[in-house]
């Protein structure tokens, strides 16, 4: 029987902590480039520009996470904001993700150790 490759992703709109418990070297963070400085700079020009810039950077952030997800069989998206649901909805419409089991769970802010324990517990009970 083939072992499923699993990935846990704690995320909000600014950061994503990716946790592959089978391979410690595959644990890392992805950070959105839409920072306070970027927002302020765009707002100086126009509010419309700021919204467009945020959308472009959010799209790039989600795309970077999605590229990693393609390497796994089962993915858990969790975190305190609706970012996990936004990403899930984007992936749901893409045929490349049809064979990947992706689930979302609401979770509070956690320490890094709590995130790893949460992912480990989730996949042990599957």
Secondary structure, 3 states (H helix, E strand, C coil): CCCCCEEEEEECCCEEEEECCCCHHHCEEEECCCCHHHHHHHHHHCHHHHHHHHHHHHHHHHHHHHHHHCCCCEEEEEECCCHHHHHHHHHHCCHHHCCCEEEEEECCCCCHHHHHHHHHHHHHCC
